[in-house]
Amino acid sequence: MNKHIESVTEAVKAKFDVLNTEIVRDTQAAVDLKPGDVHAALAFLKAQGFRQLSMLTCVDWLEDKEFQLVYLLFDWDKGVRLQMRARLDRDNPKFTTVTNIYPGAQYYERDVHEFFGVEFEGNPMSYKQLFLENWDDIPPMRKDFNSRAYSDKKFPVREYKKDFTKAGDGK
């Protein structure tokens, strides 16, 4: 394992109540935290050289009734990445914005809000649609979103003379 990743992971463990750590690859580790520790951990890591928030995404753990926010940080000087992860209640997914730490997070938060329905308190831009203009259903990246039902509701059924699902000419 990369010595810098190891030392940063140990520093986070010493300072915060870490639920789990995982080595993703030689230059990347993942750290699971309680939601209440994420902001302080992100501020701490930014001061340690993780100046770039490369990505914020969300994982839908439908069976667990939770969403997992995943913040991917990058340290340009050391060439290493760190995932900071926290789980939220799926029925009432709210989290405080991290734009005061990483201003560019406003766009990632908009994306996660639009596609998963997570509300980011303190980021009024998170409610502004980014991709799904006039969307009127549950967020489409949730595992309980039924794309077939949505399509059937929104678009007329079409009859095709040619079967495009078969190999060859479709006759």
N, C-alpha and C positions, 0 to 999 in steps of 0.2 A: 504494500500500500504506500502511496505517496506520503512522505513525511509531513508535508504541509497540511494535507487533508487530515492526517492523524492528529496533529497538534491542534488544529482548529476544532475538530470534533471533540477532543478532550476538553478544550477550553469551554465549549458550549455545555458539555456535560457538567463541568464544575460550577457553572454560573446559573444554569436553568434545570428545571425538572424535566429531563429528557425521558420520553416514554420508550423510545427505541432508536437504534442507529443501524444503518445498513450501508455496506460498501457496494456502490453501484458498479464502479470500475476503478481502476488505479487512480484516476484523477477526479473522482466524483463520489460523494457520500450523501446519504439521506438521513435527516434527523426528524423524528416525530416529536412534536410538542403539544402541550395543552393549548387551546386557542388563546388563553390569556397571556401566554408567554411569547407569542409570535412577534409582536411589535418590538418588545425589548430585545429579543434575539436578533431581529433584522437590524435594529439600530446598532447593536453590539457588533454584528458581522460587517456592517458597512464601515465601521471604524477600524475593523481588522483588515480592510482591503477589498472586501466584496462590494465594490462600487457599482456594479451593474446588476440590475434585476433583468435577467434575460427572458424570463417568461413567468407568467402566473397562469396556472390552469386548474382544472377541477376534475375530480374523479367521483363518479356516482356509485356508491356502495349501497345499492337498492335493498339487498337483504339485511344489511346492518342499519338501514334507515339513516344513513349519514352521507354527507359530502366530504371530500378531502380536498382542501386547498393545498396546492403545491407551488411554492415559490422557488424558482431556480435562479441562484445567484452565481456570479462569475467574478473571479479575482484575476484581473488582467496581468498583474505582475507575476503571479505564481502559475497561471494557466490551469487553475482548478475550479471545479464547480461544486456547489453545495445545494442540496434540496432541503428546504424547510417545509415540513408538512404538518397540517393540523386538521382534525375532523370536526365537522359541524353537524348539528341536528338537521336532518333533511326536511322535516316538516316546517321548520322556521329558520331557514338559512340566512343568518345575519352575521356580518363581520365588520369591524371598523376598518376603514380605508388605511392603506399604508402609503398614500401619496405624500404624506409629510416626511417620509423617509426616502422613498423612491418616487419622485413626481411622475415618471413614465408609467407607473402602475395604473394611472387613470384609464388607459386604453385596455389594459388587460382586465381590469375590473369591469369595464363595460362589456367586454367579451364574455366573461364568466357570468355576469348578470343576465345577459341576453340569452345565452345558450343553456344555463343551468338554473337561473332564478335566484342566485345568491345576491342578497342586498348588501351593498357596501356603504355603511353609514359614514357620513362625512364627505362622500364623493358625489355631489349632485349630478356630475356627468355620467355616472354609472347607469342612470335610468334612460339616457339618450340612446336611441337605437343606433347600432353601428352597422349591422348587416341585414337584419330581418325587418324590413319596412312593413308596417301595418300587420305584424304578426299577432294572431288572436288565439293562440292555443298555448298549452304548457310548453316550456322551453324544450327545444328539439333534441338536445343532447342528454336529457334525462332518460334513463333506461326504461321508464314506463311510458314514454312517448310512443304512440303507435303511428308510424309514418304511413302505413296503408290506410288506416281509418282517416287520417288527415287528408290524404290524397283523394280518397273516395268522397269526402265531404266537400272538398274545394274544387275538384275538377270533374267534368263529365266523363262517364265511362265511354271508352272508344272501342269500336269493333275493328279488328285488323284482319284483312284478307290473307295476309301472309304471317306465318308463325316464325317470329324472329328468334325464338328460344331453341330451335333445332339447328344442328350443324348442316352445312350445305346450303342449298338454295331455299330451304324453308317450305317446300311443297308438301 
